[in-house]
């Protein structure tokens, strides 16, 4: 399966302090682009495809856009397996739109950084109440919503408060570290250092394992699965080139949505119906390929190379001024969490083999192995 992110617009009504993904006065995708996307995907690859509507705020495209786009993509791709998801702050979600998304099985995610006071500080006054109002619309229309929680240089010190909030509310979540951007420096003061991110992951994993039957944190499911099968299972832990793509409002194709509307990273346009071979000729493809080549050389002795693949090329580009010189700086955090998982797994296996040894007694309700095979 490969992943295509459709970015109907980079406009967004919110004004989050650390955001790098929105752009004022950006264009909005016309339904004609969706038709061209569908025609392109039919010949691009025969594999199953997952399509995510991202932004900016994708709901700015409006109900009529999705009423046409979803059946066009679903039916146009024929027998090929196609899944849908959408990332939104939910401010513009209506009953009509929620029912449409539900009927097409669209998996919806929204950003929430914890309780109201933390959201007000990081995402702006009024964000929390507007998102919760949209969440209520989703719930009354039986549209499931998962949350993405961004940890910043500020909120990293409030881990207990944030975790307990999600636990008490019964919300499942995905974690994001606030990161620097190629678009500007507004997110820099909020960014998590690799060391802080690694410590955060280990601390949260400990909490998660005490409450595995009450909450789901998908990052740890993926970290553990990646460790178990020795292969990254999400884009930042895998060779994403060609398996993750993004299309902007004008039909331009990029390596992923983080590069959207950056002209130097355009790989082609859907109207030209480019093949894999066509995209491979673009300078943007060659840049990402150079990252993969660097990982093969620099990380070949690392025990976690198959699980991590050097991390995210975008982060590597940002760290070195737009050039590929090193792996993702978050490599430090990935090594920390994989090392922690490794130690937990070893201890758990030893406890199972020598149950009479009190020093190896399991301390958690679940176990790391149960996450690996989840």
ROZADO-786389 format. One line per 5 residues: their letters; for each residue x, y, z of N, C-alpha, C. Coordinates in steps of 0.001 Angstrom, whole numbers, padded with zeros to 6 digits. Atoms other than C-alpha are relative to their C-alpha. Layout:
BEGIN
A> X:Y:Z:X:Y:Z:X:Y:Z ~ ... .
***
This chain:
BEGIN
XXXXX> 000843:-001204:000000:000000:000000:000000:000870:001242:000000 ~ -000685:-001290:-000062:001144:003545:-000687:-000979:001084:000449 ~ 000763:-001042:-000677:-000077:006833:000741:000071:001294:-000800 ~ 000065:-001282:000709:-001212:009974:-001090:-000758:000998:000868 ~ 000638:-001061:-000768:-001953:013149:000857:-000507:001074:-000962 .
XXXXX> 000586:-001068:000796:-004342:015540:-000871:-000150:001225:000884 ~ 000019:-001237:-000790:-003960:019120:000353:-000897:001003:-000728 ~ 000916:-000894:000708:-007086:021040:-000759:000364:001472:000146 ~ -000456:-001368:-000207:-005657:024249:000726:000945:000045:001200 ~ -000836:-000246:-001174:-002996:025530:003101:-000598:001087:000887 .
XXXXX> 000702:-000941:-000879:-005439:028108:004452:-000438:-000713:001276 ~ 000476:000579:-001262:-006445:027556:008084:-000554:001110:000881 ~ 000580:-001034:-000852:-008751:029500:010438:000664:000125:001362 ~ -000678:-000081:-001297:-006644:028691:013504:001379:000633:-000180 ~ -001294:-000693:000047:-003336:030317:014389:000914:-000572:001076 .
XXXXX> -000798:000683:-001013:-001291:027802:016345:001432:000541:000029 ~ -001275:-000688:-000177:001954:029185:017752:001143:-000676:-000732 ~ -001134:000722:000570:004243:026461:016416:-000291:-000548:-001395 ~ 000409:000577:001275:002423:025732:013140:000917:000437:-001136 ~ -000761:-000293:001206:004442:025513:009938:-000754:-000455:-001243 .
XXXXX> 000689:000631:001119:001813:023875:007751:-001081:000820:-000655 ~ 001058:-000808:000594:-000564:026744:006941:000585:001197:-000740 ~ -000442:-001125:000817:-000374:029660:004548:-001204:000874:-000295 ~ 001104:-000921:000241:-002579:032745:004331:-000225:000197:-001498 ~ 000383:-000297:001385:-004469:033405:001091:000461:-001070:-000992 .
XXXXX> -000380:001104:000878:-003576:029999:-000328:-001176:-000386:-000896 ~ 001052:000447:000899:-005507:028544:-003247:-000784:-001164:000578 ~ 000856:001101:-000437:-008306:026012:-002807:-000218:-000936:-001185 ~ 000097:001007:001049:-008514:022785:-004797:-001373:-000028:-000655 ~ 001222:000167:000785:-011103:022528:-007554:-000259:-001491:-000198 .
XXXXX> 000340:001408:000162:-012951:019263:-008063:000632:-000586:-001262 ~ -000663:000483:001213:-011294:019045:-011499:001348:-000654:000342 ~ -001284:000587:-000412:-008002:018306:-009712:-000212:-001413:000529 ~ 000308:001339:-000510:-009623:015347:-007959:-000184:-000980:-001157 ~ 000164:000859:001166:-010645:013940:-011334:001359:-000351:-000604 .
XXXXX> -001334:000250:000546:-007053:014325:-012550:000818:-000898:000922 ~ -000662:000879:-000970:-005746:012711:-009341:-000453:-001444:-000209 ~ 000548:001340:000187:-008057:009758:-009892:000540:-000642:-001280 ~ -000528:000521:001263:-006943:009359:-013514:001481:-000375:000142 ~ -001426:000276:-000214:-003294:009532:-012446:000200:-001264:000833 .
XXXXX> -000184:001144:-000888:-003645:007008:-009621:-000375:-001322:-000670 ~ 000417:001237:000672:-005379:004490:-011880:001139:-000634:-000797 ~ -001104:000541:000792:-002208:004157:-013937:001345:000070:000728 ~ -001280:-000214:-000687:000472:005143:-011389:000531:-001301:000601 ~ -000372:001272:-000612:000575:001908:-009350:-001251:-000837:000195 .
XXXXX> 001144:000901:-000172:-001657:-001123:-009013:-000248:-000371:001455 ~ 000132:000342:-001420:-001156:-001387:-005240:-001200:000708:000625 ~ 000999:-000737:-000772:-003835:-000463:-002708:000540:001376:000389 ~ -000424:-001362:-000307:-003757:003246:-001873:-000819:000545:001164 ~ 000711:-000711:-001065:-004630:005251:001234:000104:001491:-000294 .
XXXXX> 000057:-001426:000337:-005709:008855:000636:-000371:000792:001245 ~ 000249:-000872:-001151:-005477:011474:003384:-000231:001422:-000473 ~ 000241:-001422:000251:-007040:014929:003110:000647:000775:001133 ~ -000808:-000706:-000992:-004649:017276:004871:-000022:001491:-000321 ~ -000045:-001431:000250:-003907:020971:005107:001182:000646:000670 .
XXXXX> 001177:-000848:-000134:-003987:023762:006250:-001184:-000709:000662 ~ 001246:000577:-000497:-007586:022991:007053:-000788:-000532:-001192 ~ 000638:000565:001195:-009050:020573:004485:-001501:000227:-000087 ~ 001446:-000212:000052:-012670:021235:005484:-000370:001346:-000622 ~ 000263:-001259:000702:-012331:024715:003965:-000422:-000241:-001445 .
XXXXX> 000418:000324:001367:-012900:022971:000630:-001521:-000120:-000104 ~ 001447:000000:-000028:-016539:022581:001686:-000669:-001346:-000240 ~ 000785:001238:000105:-019239:019924:001747:-000134:-000465:-001440 ~ 000219:000382:001392:-019922:019989:-001998:001249:-000635:-000607 ~ -001253:000561:000493:-016244:019281:-002695:000108:-001471:000398 .
XXXXX> -000143:001382:-000481:-016233:016128:-000555:-001135:-000893:-000501 ~ 001120:000771:000536:-019668:015042:-001799:000323:-000521:-001399 ~ -000415:000428:001341:-018135:014860:-005280:001304:-000803:000044 ~ -001337:000587:-000003:-014553:013902:-004389:000013:-001442:000491 ~ -000061:001340:-000590:-015187:010830:-002222:-000540:-001084:-000939 .
XXXXX> 000467:001034:000938:-017387:008879:-004671:000842:-000055:-001274 ~ -000829:-000015:001204:-015195:009993:-007590:001249:-000851:000195 ~ -001196:000769:-000283:-012109:008504:-005956:-000330:-001466:000276 ~ 000361:001371:-000384:-013833:005445:-004501:-000387:-000828:-001215 ~ 000493:000741:001154:-015579:004445:-007695:001010:000018:-001142 .
XXXXX> -000946:-000135:001104:-012888:005687:-010074:001171:-000942:000101 ~ -001125:000920:-000182:-010229:003421:-008572:-000422:-001462:-000137 ~ 000488:001333:000321:-012424:000418:-009301:000181:-001003:001121 ~ -000163:001087:-000962:-011544:-002841:-007565:001188:000198:000926 ~ -001179:-000232:-000834:-008361:-001423:-006098:-000431:000443:001401 .
XXXXX> 000310:-000376:-001379:-008463:-001162:-002312:000425:001438:000256 ~ -000292:-001413:-000270:-008669:002510:-001283:-000602:000380:001346 ~ 000473:-000479:-001294:-008909:003906:002239:000122:001511:000070 ~ 000007:-001452:-000111:-009545:007474:003339:000194:000448:001449 ~ -000096:-000646:-001314:-008562:009664:006282:000033:001512:-000205 .
XXXXX> 000056:-001457:000061:-008755:013353:007104:000528:000568:001306 ~ -000550:-000685:-001173:-006824:015616:009485:-000597:001397:000062 ~ 000742:-001257:-000084:-008890:018590:010696:-000068:000494:001440 ~ 000238:-000512:-001348:-009341:020927:013647:-001477:-000098:000388 ~ 001430:000281:-000201:-013103:020117:013289:-000854:001248:000128 .
XXXXX> 000784:-001217:-000197:-014177:023767:013506:-001145:000112:-001004 ~ 000971:-000157:001086:-016106:023531:010212:-000837:-001253:-000213 ~ 000744:001252:000153:-017584:020072:010753:-001486:000232:000269 ~ 001453:-000075:-000135:-021365:019977:010207:-000574:-001407:000063 ~ 000656:001310:-000032:-023865:017155:010686:000027:-000645:-001385 .
XXXXX> 000043:000507:001368:-024165:016788:006917:001359:-000547:-000430 ~ -001351:000414:000377:-020400:016577:006429:000454:-001208:000825 ~ -000361:001127:-000857:-019931:014221:009394:-000635:-001286:-000503 ~ 000687:001178:000523:-022500:011820:007936:000646:-000484:-001288 ~ -000659:000369:001252:-020781:011908:004542:001331:-000702:000274 .
XXXXX> -001286:000598:-000343:-017357:011173:006052:-000194:-001376:000623 ~ 000301:001295:-000627:-018850:008369:008154:-000386:-001027:-001051 ~ 000492:000938:001010:-020579:006796:005158:001118:-000520:-000894 ~ -001125:000421:000836:-017285:006639:003248:001162:-000550:000832 ~ -001006:000621:-000854:-015367:005250:006208:001251:000826:000159 .
XXXXX> -001160:-000881:-000128:-013086:008284:006482:000455:000028:001454 ~ -000562:-000052:-001352:-010820:008004:009526:000418:001434:000299 ~ -000228:-001414:-000306:-010765:011444:011141:000926:000149:001204 ~ -000888:-000356:-001107:-007976:012840:013311:-000053:001501:000210 ~ -000018:-001425:-000325:-007842:016170:015094:001104:000265:001007 .
XXXXX> -001099:-000358:-000891:-005133:018007:016990:-000527:000542:001318 ~ 000369:-000434:-001344:-005510:018428:020730:001210:-000230:000888 ~ -001256:000099:-000739:-002551:019154:022984:-000176:-000249:001492 ~ 000263:000251:-001407:-004184:018209:026274:-001177:000837:000472 ~ 001115:-000786:-000533:-006546:020147:028564:-000007:001426:-000537 .
XXXXX> 000257:-001301:000617:-007881:023579:027714:001123:000998:000207 ~ -001006:-001021:-000252:-005190:025691:029367:001249:-000204:-000843 ~ -001172:000274:000832:-002392:023969:027465:-000301:000312:-001462 ~ 000398:-000333:001368:-004290:024266:024192:-000045:001505:-000225 ~ 000090:-001461:000150:-004954:027955:024788:001389:000612:-000163 .
XXXXX> -001362:-000533:000073:-001245:028575:025272:000669:-000362:-001322 ~ -000730:000470:001177:000007:026498:022347:-000742:000243:-001308 ~ 000771:-000064:001243:-002824:026768:019826:-000892:001229:-000112 ~ 000752:-001235:000099:-004464:030082:020626:-001326:-000044:000732 ~ 001245:-000115:-000755:-007472:031317:022564:-001184:-000406:-000868 .
XXXXX> 001206:000438:000691:-010718:029642:021573:000148:-001308:-000756 ~ -000215:001226:000780:-009121:026653:019826:-000707:-001196:000643 ~ 000516:001177:-000697:-010147:024104:022462:-001514:-000097:-000125 ~ 001464:000041:000015:-013828:025049:022612:-000535:-000264:-001409 ~ 000464:000209:001379:-014199:025160:018819:000229:-001441:-000440 .
XXXXX> -000278:001399:000363:-012556:021758:018403:-000933:-000942:000746 ~ 000913:000845:-000759:-014673:020245:021180:-001424:000095:-000538 ~ 001328:-000141:000612:-017794:021646:019521:-000079:-000880:-001245 ~ -000036:000865:001171:-016778:019902:016297:000024:-001470:000380 ~ -000061:001383:-000478:-016000:016750:018239:-001398:-000481:000415 .
XXXXX> 001372:000351:-000366:-019554:016790:019624:-000837:-000299:-001240 ~ 000696:000262:001266:-020863:017002:016040:000360:-001399:-000505 ~ -000460:001317:000458:-018765:013957:015134:-000639:-001116:000830 ~ 000528:001054:-000879:-019945:011956:018152:-001485:-000257:-000247 ~ 001442:000221:000184:-023656:012543:017574:-000318:-000586:-001374 .
XXXXX> 000187:000617:001313:-023175:011357:013992:000800:-001296:-000156 ~ -000734:001273:-000016:-021184:008259:015008:001217:000012:-000920 ~ -001232:-000132:000770:-018046:009544:013279:001173:-000050:000978 ~ -001114:000098:-000952:-014993:008294:015243:001077:001049:-000285 ~ -001087:-000975:000109:-012242:010830:015918:001126:-000412:000936 .
XXXXX> -001190:000182:-000825:-008718:010170:017162:000749:001321:000083 ~ -000691:-001267:-000205:-006507:012924:018508:001507:-000134:-000162 ~ -001447:-000122:000112:-002958:013987:017747:000440:001048:001012 ~ -000477:-000893:-001058:-001116:015547:020684:001432:000412:-000312 ~ -001340:-000517:000261:001867:017777:019935:000652:000425:001309 .
XXXXX> -000775:-000380:-001178:004454:018016:022684:001060:001028:-000412 ~ -000910:-001093:000287:006524:021181:022757:001038:000135:001110 ~ -000994:-000279:-001034:009440:022556:024742:-000672:000441:001298 ~ 000764:-000378:-001195:006759:023846:027142:-000740:-001208:000581 ~ 000878:001043:-000533:004387:020900:027434:000734:-001282:000373 .
XXXXX> -000765:001186:-000383:007159:018286:027788:000098:-000151:001518 ~ -000080:000043:-001465:007205:019202:031487:-001363:-000250:000646 ~ 001362:000212:-000507:003467:018523:031813:-000541:-001356:-000435 ~ 000363:001311:000535:003464:014886:030732:-001108:-000657:000816 ~ 001007:000640:-000855:001476:013586:033728:-001377:000617:-000219 .
XXXXX> 001272:-000711:000155:-001223:016233:033327:-000642:-000326:-001347 ~ 000522:000252:001339:-001586:015647:029587:-000452:-001454:-000143 ~ 000361:001417:000103:-001574:011840:029778:-001281:-000280:000779 ~ 001181:000256:-000829:-004118:011812:032594:-001255:000617:-000602 ~ 001155:-000615:000665:-006366:014170:030635:-000560:-000938:-001061 .
XXXXX> 000462:000906:001048:-006522:011836:027652:-000545:-001299:000592 ~ 000449:001234:-000652:-006874:008813:029949:-001389:000165:000583 ~ 001287:-000239:-000656:-009761:010308:031913:-001118:000244:-001008 ~ 001009:-000280:001029:-011547:011467:028746:-000284:-001202:-000892 ~ 000182:001177:000838:-011118:008084:027075:000372:000232:-001452 .
XXXXX> -000422:-000300:001366:-009397:009556:024015:001252:-000795:-000348 ~ -001228:000569:000530:-006919:007532:021985:000796:001104:-000676 ~ -000792:-001087:000560:-004014:009542:020657:001239:-000469:-000718 ~ -001279:000140:000681:-000984:009854:018477:000868:001169:000442 ~ -000911:-001030:-000491:002092:011815:019553:000734:000678:-001147 .
XXXXX> -000850:-000744:000925:003887:014539:017618:000983:000835:000811 ~ -000899:-001000:-000589:007033:016377:018666:-000056:001272:-000833 ~ -000112:-001258:000745:007040:020062:017721:001387:000050:-000626 ~ -001248:000070:000740:009737:020375:015051:000254:001281:-000774 ~ -000321:-001154:000850:011571:023119:013138:-000492:-000247:-001426 .
XXXXX> 000536:000100:001348:010425:023875:009590:000882:000729:-001010 ~ -000692:-000687:001093:011969:024801:006247:-000709:001284:-000396 ~ 000794:-001160:000401:009221:027414:005887:000305:001275:000791 ~ -000258:-001171:-000833:010379:029722:008673:000430:-000429:001383 ~ -000540:000320:-001321:011528:029964:012274:-001003:000153:001130 .
XXXXX> 000974:-000234:-001074:008253:030518:014159:-000134:-001201:000928 ~ 000154:001195:-000838:008237:026924:015404:001242:-000309:000823 ~ -001266:000339:-000664:011854:026939:016601:-000063:000065:001527 ~ 000019:-000055:-001477:011187:028126:020204:-000816:-001133:000634 ~ 000876:001046:-000532:008587:025364:020614:000546:-001399:-000240 .
XXXXX> -000474:001311:000432:010611:022545:019081:000607:-000805:001144 ~ -000577:000916:-000982:011553:019518:021169:001383:-000434:-000469 ~ -001311:000532:000344:015214:018589:021255:-000103:-001518:-000114 ~ 000035:001461:000104:015941:014969:020256:000110:-000697:001355 ~ -000165:000606:-001325:017054:014192:023813:-001293:000092:000803 .
XXXXX> 001254:-000172:-000728:013863:015630:025297:-001103:-000877:-000584 ~ 000996:000861:000643:011760:013760:022754:000204:-001456:000417 ~ -000294:001370:-000424:013507:010492:023628:-000439:-000253:001432 ~ 000417:000136:-001403:012963:011037:027364:-001518:-000023:000114 ~ 001458:-000049:-000004:009321:011908:026688:-000588:-001345:-000422 .
XXXXX> 000509:001284:000481:008771:008702:024727:000143:-001091:001056 ~ -000223:001030:-001016:010274:006537:027450:-000946:000189:001182 ~ 000897:-000292:-001125:008251:008268:030163:-001440:-000373:-000338 ~ 001375:000294:000399:005016:007949:028207:-000222:-001494:-000220 ~ 000135:001447:000170:005673:004319:027322:-000231:-000668:001348 .
XXXXX> 000186:000558:-001338:005945:003560:031030:-001444:000197:000465 ~ 001388:-000272:-000379:002565:005223:031626:-000960:-000854:-000830 ~ 000857:000767:000906:001040:003494:028624:-000109:-001458:000439 ~ 000009:001411:-000370:002040:000053:029825:-000752:-000252:001295 ~ 000812:000126:-001206:000280:000696:033124:-001496:000110:-000307 .
XXXXX> 001403:-000264:000327:-002949:001558:031266:-000354:-000504:-001401 ~ 000190:000498:001363:-002873:-000539:028086:-001438:-000391:-000304 ~ 001380:000403:000216:-006438:-001687:028597:-000967:001185:000053 ~ 000852:-001180:-000140:-007708:001888:028964:000216:001048:-001080 ~ -000340:-001038:000967:-006011:003932:026229:000888:-000604:-001074 .
XXXXX> -000875:000439:001082:-004269:003486:022896:000855:001178:-000460 ~ -000930:-000997:000533:-001167:005456:021892:000675:-000660:-001198 ~ -000375:000752:001195:-000527:004415:018317:001502:000021:-000265 ~ -001447:-000077:000228:003113:005561:018237:000714:-001201:000604 ~ -000679:001108:-000669:004137:002886:020719:-000358:-001339:-000633 .
XXXXX> 000357:001204:000736:002195:000235:018855:000913:-000153:-001218 ~ -000847:000033:001192:004229:001168:015762:001477:-000197:000362 ~ -001389:000199:-000429:007564:001438:017592:000245:-001465:000348 ~ -000172:001392:-000423:007047:-002004:019101:-000124:-000954:-001178 ~ 000142:000842:001176:005844:-003533:015853:001249:000096:-000876 .
XXXXX> -001214:-000195:000807:008828:-002028:014002:001167:-000770:000591 ~ -001074:000743:-000663:011178:-003515:016578:-000177:-001499:-000209 ~ 000289:001436:000078:009485:-006911:016378:000248:-000557:-001403 ~ -000137:000515:001366:009418:-007248:012565:001253:000542:-000687 ~ -001235:-000581:000528:012661:-005284:012063:-000254:000801:-001282 .
XXXXX> 000320:-000854:001142:011017:-002844:009668:-000916:001112:000456 ~ 000832:-001133:-000382:009588:000658:010109:-001404:-000115:-000561 ~ 001391:000149:000419:005801:000758:009932:-000719:001332:-000178 ~ 000547:-001325:000302:005224:004529:009645:001045:000766:-000807 ~ -000862:-000654:000986:006719:007048:007206:001325:000482:000586 .
XXXXX> -001249:-000512:-000558:009318:008533:009597:000962:-001107:000394 ~ -000853:001140:-000329:010684:005041:010243:000168:-000926:-001200 ~ -000045:000854:001187:010759:003804:006655:000561:000774:-001182 ~ -000361:-000628:001267:012057:004484:003160:-001295:000452:-000671 ~ 001311:-000499:000417:009126:006712:002235:-000055:000402:-001468 .
XXXXX> -000056:-000526:001358:010261:007722:-001257:-000867:-000814:-000957 ~ 000908:000654:000936:007509:006915:-003731:-001175:-000670:000660 ~ 001112:000616:-000737:005343:005323:-001049:-000840:001037:000731 ~ 000741:-001116:-000585:004288:008678:000405:000131:001184:-000946 ~ 000014:-001126:000920:003287:011537:-001895:-001060:001000:000459 .
XXXXX> 001000:-001008:-000312:001343:014779:-001599:-000350:000769:-001265 ~ 000481:-000770:001148:-000747:016754:-004097:-000660:001266:000512 ~ 000568:-001266:-000479:-001533:020449:-003636:-001212:000409:-000826 ~ 001249:-000450:000614:-004532:022498:-004788:000107:000127:-001521 ~ -000210:-000155:001439:-002991:022967:-008259:000393:-001297:-000690 .
XXXXX> -000349:001280:000586:-002160:019290:-008771:001477:-000313:000002 ~ -001427:000269:-000094:001558:019578:-008068:000258:-001145:000979 ~ -000323:001180:-000801:003112:016413:-006635:001305:000225:000748 ~ -001164:-000197:-000870:005606:016477:-003729:000343:-001313:000709 ~ -000366:001213:-000740:007536:013854:-001703:-000891:-000270:001199 .
XXXXX> 000993:000134:-001069:005166:014501:001239:-000589:001372:000281 ~ 000736:-001246:-000182:002832:017164:002576:000836:001104:000646 ~ -000816:-001028:-000633:005577:018940:004529:000699:000883:-001030 ~ -000633:-000766:001067:007018:020113:001197:-001000:000787:-000838 ~ 001040:-000586:000840:003681:021383:-000159:000224:001487:-000252 .
XXXXX> -000142:-001377:000499:003894:024619:-002184:001410:000559:000200 ~ -001401:-000391:000081:007687:024681:-002017:000473:-000407:-001400 ~ -000219:000316:001424:008480:024932:-005777:001198:-000894:-000275 ~ -001204:000788:000258:011936:023385:-005508:-000201:-001490:000275 ~ 000254:001405:-000299:010366:020121:-004307:-001164:-000581:-000809 .
XXXXX> 001031:000536:000887:007744:019699:-007051:000597:-001129:-000834 ~ -000469:001174:000734:008130:016256:-008644:-000719:-000172:-001337 ~ 000795:000132:001213:005477:016600:-011343:-001381:000569:000266 ~ 001374:-000463:-000174:001782:017403:-011830:-000948:-001084:-000477 ~ 000923:001090:000317:-001191:015047:-011913:-000571:000117:-001405 .
XXXXX> 000583:-000168:001326:-002458:016548:-015157:000858:-000650:-001097 ~ -000904:000635:000958:000584:015071:-016903:000041:-001513:000143 ~ 000082:001440:-000239:-000210:011606:-015531:001386:-000646:000101 ~ -001380:000505:-000048:003417:010975:-014493:000098:-001418:000545 ~ -000281:001336:-000486:004710:007449:-014013:001011:000078:001136 .
XXXXX> -001044:000051:-001018:007025:006348:-011209:001330:000436:-000604 ~ -001251:-000337:000669:009869:006652:-013702:000099:001493:-000273 ~ 000005:-001448:000219:008839:010240:-014519:000358:000739:001289 ~ -000281:-000660:-001278:008884:011228:-010833:001451:-000206:000399 ~ -001383:000292:-000356:012268:009591:-010422:000996:000940:-000673 .
XXXXX> -000879:-000930:000704:013733:012101:-012867:000010:001386:000628 ~ 000081:-001324:-000618:012764:015081:-010691:001135:000212:000984 ~ -001057:-000334:-000953:015336:016895:-008575:-000419:-000327:001426 ~ 000497:000294:-001351:013132:016443:-005514:000176:-001484:000328 ~ -000186:001440:-000216:013184:012650:-005933:001472:-000296:000279 .
XXXXX> -001430:000249:-000139:016967:012724:-006290:000518:000456:001368 ~ -000397:-000477:-001333:017315:014745:-003063:-000353:-001036:001059 ~ 000422:000999:-000986:015314:012204:-001059:000784:-001293:-000188 ~ -000802:001189:000257:017196:009369:-002756:001390:000143:000599 ~ -001327:-000212:-000579:020471:010945:-001624:-000018:-000204:001511 .
XXXXX> 000142:000260:-001435:019172:010778:001955:000040:-001506:000272 ~ 000031:001456:-000185:018454:007067:001602:001384:-000601:-000212 ~ -001357:000483:000252:021925:006507:000169:000918:000319:001179 ~ -000811:-000400:-001154:023476:008423:003068:-000281:-000916:001192 ~ 000375:000897:-001101:021554:006283:005576:000659:-001361:-000177 .
XXXXX> -000618:001307:000267:022789:003100:003915:001478:-000012:000388 ~ -001427:-000062:-000294:026372:004267:004388:000254:000338:001473 ~ -000296:-000485:-001354:026275:006139:007717:-000575:-000873:001106 ~ 000695:000738:-001056:023932:003831:009594:000165:-001513:-000113 ~ -000061:001428:000266:025003:000417:008314:000421:-000823:001209 .
XXXXX> -000417:000739:-001190:026525:-000530:011693:-000973:000168:001175 ~ 000974:-000227:-001078:023548:000668:013751:-000949:-001181:000095 ~ 000877:001171:-000199:021495:-002171:015230:-001461:000303:-000283 ~ 001395:-000367:000224:018309:-000213:014634:-000279:000488:-001421 ~ 000159:-000589:001337:018822:000713:010957:-001252:-000487:-000708 .
XXXXX> 001167:000521:000705:016067:-001573:009662:-001305:000516:000589 ~ 001212:-000475:-000672:013569:-000227:012195:-000209:001494:-000192 ~ 000026:-001464:-000022:014407:003452:011712:000258:000622:-001365 ~ -000393:-000491:001311:015990:003992:008267:000421:001471:000013 ~ -000550:-001354:-000071:017596:007215:009451:-001004:001086:000289 .
XXXXX> 001010:-000990:-000331:014311:008905:010287:-000540:000724:-001227 ~ 000701:-000773:001020:012698:011672:008224:000963:000873:-000808 ~ -000890:-000835:000809:014556:013277:005266:-000307:001487:000114 ~ 000344:-001417:-000176:012638:016522:005792:000736:000579:001203 ~ -000702:-000477:-001196:014074:016854:009309:001490:000139:-000265 .
XXXXX> -001424:-000076:000337:017541:016151:007924:000288:001226:-000860 ~ -000164:-001179:000848:017129:018851:005267:-000065:001286:000825 ~ 000126:-001181:-000850:015984:021390:007847:001233:000193:000866 ~ -001132:-000092:-000921:018881:020619:010182:001267:000509:-000689 ~ -001232:-000363:000711:021501:021224:007480:-000255:001001:-001117 .
XXXXX> 000198:-001124:000904:020121:024283:005717:-000476:-000366:-001386 ~ 000542:000383:001294:018296:022480:002917:000863:-000982:-000767 ~ -000881:000972:000635:021074:019999:002162:-000020:-001310:000793 ~ -000097:001303:-000656:021444:016300:002911:001455:-000228:000394 ~ -001350:000217:-000520:024513:015972:005115:000025:-001047:001112 .
XXXXX> 000089:000928:-001123:023316:013857:008046:-001383:-000626:000031 ~ 001317:000606:-000181:020433:011668:009125:-000880:000942:000813 ~ 000957:-000751:-000804:017353:012986:010922:000561:000218:001411 ~ -000483:-000236:-001367:018448:014691:014197:-000776:-000779:001057 ~ 000800:000767:-000952:015608:012800:015891:000491:-001439:000138 .
XXXXX> -000622:001325:-000139:017770:009687:015420:000316:-000302:001459 ~ -000306:000186:-001423:018825:010225:019038:-001215:-000514:000759 ~ 001232:000422:-000683:015218:009883:020205:-000394:-001408:-000419 ~ 000369:001331:000470:014588:006829:018017:000872:-001066:000649 ~ -000893:000965:-000653:017641:005074:019426:-000383:-000192:001460 .
XXXXX> 000373:000090:-001406:016511:005890:022964:-001221:-000886:000202 ~ 001225:000778:-000211:013041:004420:022542:000184:-001445:-000440 ~ -000243:001385:000416:014210:001352:020611:000880:-000738:001011 ~ -000844:000610:-001032:016887:000700:023224:-000838:-000350:001225 ~ 000872:000248:-001153:014266:000994:025956:-000914:-001197:-000268 .
XXXXX> 000857:001128:000369:011936:-001393:024117:000796:-001296:000044 ~ -000860:001177:000005:014833:-003817:023661:000244:-000517:001420 ~ -000249:000394:-001384:015612:-003818:027386:-001249:-000593:000635 ~ 001255:000507:-000553:011967:-004301:028305:-000292:-001406:-000537 ~ 000276:001299:000610:011610:-007193:025841:000908:-001081:000565 .
XXXXX> -000953:000970:-000556:014749:-008907:027134:-000393:-000391:001423 ~ 000394:000270:-001383:013616:-008577:030746:-001266:-000857:000048 ~ 001254:000753:000010:010163:-009888:029884:000222:-001451:-000419 ~ -000290:001371:000438:011522:-012903:028025:000726:-000794:001085 ~ -000718:000666:-001090:013888:-013695:030896:-000955:-000359:001130 .
XXXXX> 000975:000265:-001065:011019:-013440:033369:-000868:-001206:-000349 ~ 000819:001133:000427:009016:-015918:031302:000780:-001310:000072 ~ -000825:001218:-000034:011926:-018341:031171:000379:-000406:001417 ~ -000388:000278:-001387:012817:-018020:034869:-000982:000676:000955 ~ 001039:-000666:-000794:009543:-017135:036632:000270:000004:001495 .
XXXXX> -000259:000068:-001436:010966:-018053:040037:000990:001061:000469 ~ -000979:-001027:-000351:013565:-015272:039935:-000736:001294:000328 ~ 000773:-001189:-000381:012034:-012369:041944:000504:001280:-000647 ~ -000537:-001223:000609:014351:-009795:040330:-000514:000207:-001417 ~ 000496:-000073:001365:012758:-010566:036944:-001525:000014:-000049 .
XXXXX> 001449:-000017:-000051:009162:-010356:038062:-000564:001155:-000811 ~ 000619:-001053:000807:006955:-008433:035653:-000719:000997:000907 ~ 000567:-001047:-000834:005840:-005106:037046:-001240:000629:-000618 ~ 001087:-000673:000698:003293:-004060:034439:-001189:-000927:-000213 ~ 001202:000781:000268:-000277:-005160:033745:000151:-000806:-001291 .
XXXXX> -000163:000657:001295:000499:-005922:030115:001435:-000424:-000171 ~ -001382:000340:000272:003852:-006397:028534:000385:000523:-001363 ~ -000476:-000562:001255:006008:-005126:025731:-000261:-000948:-001162 ~ 000250:000966:001062:005537:-008362:023785:-001442:000085:-000502 ~ 001394:-000111:000434:001780:-007842:023736:-000186:001185:-000943 .
XXXX> 000049:-001130:000930:002364:-004466:022044:000608:-000399:-001344 ~ -000672:000387:001238:004690:-006063:019494:-000915:-000806:-000907 ~ 000863:000868:000820:002065:-008560:018343:-001417:000559:-000109 ~ 001328:-000590:-000004:-000919:-006214:018750:-000546:000134:-001418 .
***
